[in-house]
């Protein structure tokens, strides 16, 4: 599942929480406590069954710009600033905003420039991107019982 910072105005989403164990499909209400102490309904839904393979991912996109272009090859800068980082992320696929796919061939120099090869020629106005994913977990409250029972 994709990490969402906010509930979408329309549509469905999956929420993860630390809560007492219950059987699916039990009904769930999502409430938010206002500063005045009043509870406001955010949404309603049902519990999904426990599944160890269900994970939540956060996506980060690194961007760089083509510096020199020759046919399908390009020198990209401003994505990394260290040749060791370029070597570390070499297996990750690159993509551009205009739809090109590519790979890192090698670092160039000591300032983070890199040689890349794409499936078609890129333009100077294009942006080269790399998607990175990280598994995230819901935040654990400091004192769960106090947070649920007492007003702020």
C-alpha positions, -999 to 999 in steps of 0.1 A, spaced: 0 0 0 11 35 -7 18 59 22 -8 87 23 -3 118 46 -40 126 45 -73 108 38 -84 113 2 -116 133 -1 -132 105 -22 -122 69 -25 -108 42 -3 -77 38 17 -61 14 42 -50 26 76 -25 8 99 -27 12 137 -16 -4 169 -49 -15 185 -64 -45 204 -67 -76 182 -101 -82 167 -116 -104 140 -123 -92 105 -147 -77 93 -154 -57 126 -166 -21 121 -142 7 128 -148 44 134 -119 69 130 -123 99 154 -102 130 160 -102 149 193 -105 187 188 -87 211 211 -120 218 228 -123 180 237 -151 172 212 -146 141 191 -151 145 153 -158 116 130 -131 113 103 -143 81 86 -157 46 90 -147 13 77 -140 -23 86 -110 -43 99 -90 -63 73 -76 -97 83 -41 -99 96 -15 -104 68 22 -104 73 28 -97 36 8 -64 36 33 -35 38 32 2 35 57 20 13 69 55 12 83 67 -22 111 93 -25 121 105 -60 157 118 -66 160 141 -96 189 153 -117 194 172 -150 212 162 -182 245 181 -185 258 166 -219 238 145 -243 251 123 -272 224 102 -288 212 78 -261 240 86 -237 238 114 -212 259 129 -184 236 137 -155 244 160 -126 228 172 -94 213 138 -85 242 127 -64 273 146 -50 295 116 -43 308 89 -66 303 63 -39 266 70 -38 265 66 -76 281 32 -73 257 22 -45 225 31 -65 239 18 -99 214 -12 -100 183 11 -97 165 20 -129 163 56 -140 133 72 -157 126 107 -171 96 129 -170 92 125 -208 90 87 -205 125 75 -211 140 45 -192 177 41 -184 205 29 -162 236 43 -147 268 32 -164 295 47 -142 304 77 -120 323 106 -137 348 125 -116 345 133 -79 316 157 -78 286 134 -85 283 135 -123 274 101 -139 272 86 -173 238 71 -181 223 53 -210 186 55 -220 163 36 -244 159 68 -266 176 102 -268 168 126 -239 165 163 -242 181 191 -222 147 201 -209 140 167 -195 145 157 -158 161 124 -149 145 107 -119 151 77 -96 124 62 -74 135 49 -40 111 30 -16 112 26 21 89 5 44 72 26 70 53 16 102 26 35 120 38 57 149 35 41 183 19 64 209 38 71 241 10 62 264 -18 46 244 -43 42 273 -40 78 285 -43 91 249 -76 73 243 -93 79 276 -84 114 288 -91 147 270 -60 168 261 
